[in-house]
Amino acid sequence: MLACNCIEPQWPADELLMKYQYISDFFIALAYFSIPLELIYFVKKSAVFPYRWVLVQFGAFIVLCGATHLINLWTFSMHSRTVAIVMTTAKVLTAVVSCATALMLVHIIPDLLSVKTRELFLKNKAAELDREMGLIRTQEETGRHVRMLTHEIRSTLDRHTILKTTLVELGRTLALEECALWMPTRTGLELQLSYTLRQQNPVGYTVPIHLPVINQVFSGNRAVKISPNSPVARLRQLAGRHIPGEVVAVRVPLLHLSNFQINDWPELSTKRYALMVLMLPSDSARQWHVHELELVEVVADQVAVALSHAAILEESMRARDLLMEQNIALDLARREAETAIRARNDFLAVMNHEMRTPMHAIIALSSLLQETELTPEQRLMVETILKSSNLLATLINDVLDLSRLEDGSLQLEIATFNLHSVFREVHNMIKPVASIKKLSVTLNIAADLPLYAIGDEKRLMQTILNVVGNAVKFSKEGSISITAFVAKSESLRDFRAPDFFPVQSENHFYLRVQVKDSGSGINPQDIPKLFTKFAQTQTLATRNSGGSGLGLAICKRFVNLMEGHIWIESEGLGKGCTATFIVKLGFPERSNESKLPFAPKLQANHVQTNFPGLKVLVMDDNGVSRSVTKGLLAHLGCDVTAVSLIDELLHVISQEHKVVFMDVSMPGIDGYELAVRIHEKFTKRHERPVLVALTGSIDKITKENCMRVGVDGVILKPVSVDKMRSVLSELLEHRDLFEAM
């Protein structure tokens, strides 16, 4: 008993428990104080933490709990009231913060659950985005194949190459076992196997176009899966153990070709399609994917576009070849026409020169003969010869004028002239012819018609003569009236000519000439034929009048050049005709027309009758023409020297010669070069003689050449005594005025 009492525990049980609690509270407090440090570290490392205010509350709760356990260390022994108050305060604060934190967690936990929900939603979205990215990659792959196929298809515009390339590229891209194209026949009632992938020369099977499977494909623009046993899919014979792969078909639109005629192309009056059939490999578990079907549809559309371009190109090339053939034919015809025109112009130039030479002799000698002592009977014969010669010369002028009118080389000679004198001259010229047929010709000139006008006097007179001559020609008895007046604006508006657009101005006026006869008349339906060259209506032919010849055809062209219009009216056979034309002329005092290089006509009282002692030099290669011209000048009192060669003229010419007449149209001799050499020989103007060109044609080129080499005047053959006298007076007067400047 005593021994047991000697062994006592070092620490009493209650004190030992308190020691354990003391140590535990210390470590608990230490642990509590370490947690806020870890939370601070967590907040520092976290980029985003949406609930920091909850974290602050939770940190305060832990700190207070740690502080409570730390203060509790002083409660294991006797402690003061201060320790009790501090302990109580710490526990109260810990209780308050703990309740607040508990209440806050009631609201935080649902948010944490929603975060989890959002996390799940985001995972689903990520999976969906992955699927979409897969589709995008598939579409990009499809687009790449489409671009590759489109490039291959459009690398040529030959439709056979296009279709064959399409099948090859589709077979390579989609790993097809077979690909075929069925084209409609020319009748459009059947589809014919035209192209296949594996067969170089397809047999050319045909199937009716109204099969249900074909109608199913043609009814939409999508690729359609069809049965491998359908007629358009049985392209190859397969053994029984093989399982055919899936087959799709798509339509290929063809161009509307109703306006084209292309060989071996269907006659399509309505919209038609070709059929493309694609087969996957046999004994394969592979199926058609959506992106593959889209690829097939896009390629079908591209093939349709390429085929339309190829068809248009083929037609355009055919049209180009046809156009080239036509152009070659037209070019050949043009060259032939130009050759014919040149031949005609050369012929007319030669004939003009050759015909005017004898006409020059006839008219000149007849005019000389007319001024001699003649009996009345002889004078009548000479006058008849002169009139016939003048008519023949007029016919020659008509032929040449018509030729120049047709090729556009004829131009009007604009100058100031006496308008009243033109009508009086026409009246005086036509009156003797009319008196033979016992026709009365009256001339009525309106009081307001200007005395002088600006225009082409020669063409106007020729037009009036032709119209009045026609009236005399087709009238056996009765009368002919010629009326000239200024056309008023209201009368111009009343005229119904569709191609006549008169424009009134202060510097111009419209002359209206009306020729009315009481002759045979004409059917109204035959009137348009009168203005056609060499036309002969039935009415005129029955009267053996010889038709209208060239007169009215030339008149119409002359009037058109003068910005006018001509027409004929008749009520029928036996009721006469009325020919009317309107031309545009200018007012001399209001117009700014250019001065011509040739002197204006002199008044009659200024024309000299003879030129005694005037030394004149004549050069002409034709002996008859040279003699005739020399005779005319000698009759007028001139001292004439005649030569036939340029060298001879240059040797003979001197300052005493006042006028030189030279033919500038001599074959093998350049008359213009002669004028240049005369200018070089006589450098001073007053020493140089007046140069006069004798020619058979006064066209634009001849005038320009004469002006270029300094020729003073031009005379058109044939020449009569009166014409030669007038020309000499004009030229000498012009030279006198020129020297006086």
HELIX and SHEET records of a PDB file:
HELIX    1   1 LEU A    2  CYS A    6  1                                   5    
HELIX    2   2 ALA A   13  LYS A   45  1                                  33    
HELIX    3   3 ARG A   52  ILE A   71  1                                  20    
HELIX    4   4 ASN A   72  THR A   75  5                                   4    
HELIX    5   5 ARG A   81  ILE A  153  1                                  73    
HELIX    6   6 ARG A  159  LEU A  174  1                                  16    
HELIX    7   7 PRO A  212  PHE A  218  1                                   7    
HELIX    8   8 VAL A  290  GLN A  370  1                                  81    
HELIX    9   9 PRO A  376  ASP A  407  1                                  32    
HELIX   10  10 LEU A  419  ILE A  436  1                                  18    
HELIX   11  11 GLU A  457  LYS A  473  1                                  17    
HELIX   12  12 SER A  489  ASP A  494  1                                   6    
HELIX   13  13 PRO A  524  PHE A  531  5                                   8    
HELIX   14  14 GLN A  538  THR A  542  1                                   5    
HELIX   15  15 GLY A  551  LEU A  561  1                                  11    
HELIX   16  16 ALA A  604  HIS A  606  5                                   3    
HELIX   17  17 GLY A  623  HIS A  635  1                                  13    
HELIX   18  18 ILE A  646  VAL A  652  1                                   7    
HELIX   19  19 GLY A  671  LYS A  681  1                                  11    
HELIX   20  20 ARG A  685  GLU A  687  5                                   3    
HELIX   21  21 LYS A  700  VAL A  709  1                                  10    
HELIX   22  22 VAL A  721  ALA A  740  1                                  20    
SHEET    1   A 6 THR A 206  PRO A 208  0                                        
SHEET    2   A 6 GLU A 190  THR A 196 -1                                        
SHEET    3   A 6 GLU A 178  PRO A 184 -1                                        
SHEET    4   A 6 TYR A 273  MET A 279 -1                                        
SHEET    5   A 6 VAL A 247  PRO A 253 -1                                        
SHEET    6   A 6 VAL A 224  ILE A 226 -1                                        
SHEET    1   B 2 ALA A 415  ASN A 418  0                                        
SHEET    2   B 2 TYR A 452  GLY A 455 -1                                        
SHEET    1   C 5 SER A 440  ILE A 445  0                                        
SHEET    2   C 5 SER A 479  VAL A 486  1                                        
SHEET    3   C 5 HIS A 508  ASP A 517 -1                                        
SHEET    4   C 5 CYS A 577  GLY A 586 -1                                        
SHEET    5   C 5 HIS A 565  GLU A 569 -1                                        
SHEET    1   D 5 ASP A 639  VAL A 643  0                                        
SHEET    2   D 5 LYS A 615  MET A 619  1                                        
SHEET    3   D 5 VAL A 659  ASP A 663  1                                        
SHEET    4   D 5 VAL A 690  THR A 695  1                                        
SHEET    5   D 5 GLY A 713  LEU A 716  1                                        
END                                                                             
